[in-house]
Amino acid sequence: MSRRAAAPGVSPFGVPQRRAIHDPNESAFSRFMREQIWAPENLPGNISILTAVSVFFGGIAAIRTWGELMSFPDARRVL
């Protein structure tokens, strides 16, 4: 038995495709956030960038907080 084709505008999985939103009152910043930050096709890359930046700054904060504990005991003495 042959399979029927999906209706126009619907993906093969039955979920409607995303349509572009064209709001004339939308600011450039909110358009950028919608199209580049929150877009589903960009989200995995954005999350990995956010994770890397968080680990980087978390490492800096940890070294500034507990970095003295990692030094040799004699290194704190002034000769």
C-alpha positions in Angstrom: 0.0 0.0 0.0 1.4 3.4 -0.9 1.8 6.2 1.6 0.1 9.5 1.2 2.2 12.7 1.0 2.2 15.1 3.9 0.0 18.2 3.6 1.8 21.4 2.5 3.4 23.2 5.4 3.6 20.1 7.6 6.7 18.2 8.3 6.8 14.4 7.6 6.3 13.8 11.4 3.0 15.7 11.5 4.4 18.7 13.3 3.7 22.1 11.7 6.8 23.8 10.4 8.0 27.0 12.0 6.9 30.1 10.3 8.9 33.3 10.2 7.5 36.0 12.5 7.4 39.4 10.9 6.4 42.0 13.5 7.0 45.5 12.3 7.2 46.8 15.9 9.9 44.3 16.9 13.2 45.9 17.9 16.5 44.8 16.3 17.7 43.4 19.7 14.6 41.2 20.2 14.8 40.0 16.5 18.4 39.1 17.1 17.5 37.2 20.3 14.7 35.3 18.5 16.6 34.4 15.4 20.1 33.8 16.8 19.9 32.9 20.5 16.5 31.1 21.0 16.2 29.5 17.5 16.0 25.7 17.9 18.7 25.2 15.2 21.2 27.4 17.1 20.4 26.3 20.6 22.8 23.4 21.0 25.8 25.5 19.9 24.7 28.4 22.1 24.4 26.1 25.2 27.9 24.7 24.6 29.3 28.3 24.3 27.5 29.2 27.6 28.9 26.1 29.3 32.5 26.9 28.2 32.2 30.5 29.3 30.8 29.4 32.7 33.5 26.9 33.3 36.2 29.5 32.3 34.9 32.1 34.7 34.2 29.5 37.4 37.8 28.4 37.2 39.1 32.0 37.5 36.8 32.5 40.6 38.0 29.2 42.1 41.7 30.0 41.6 41.2 33.5 43.1 39.4 32.0 46.1 41.4 28.9 46.8 44.6 29.4 44.8 46.7 30.0 47.9 45.9 26.4 49.1 47.5 25.1 45.9 50.9 26.8 46.4 53.8 25.3 48.3 54.0 26.2 52.0 57.4 27.8 51.6 56.2 30.0 48.8 54.4 32.3 51.2 57.5 33.1 53.1 59.4 36.2 52.2 63.2 35.6 52.1 
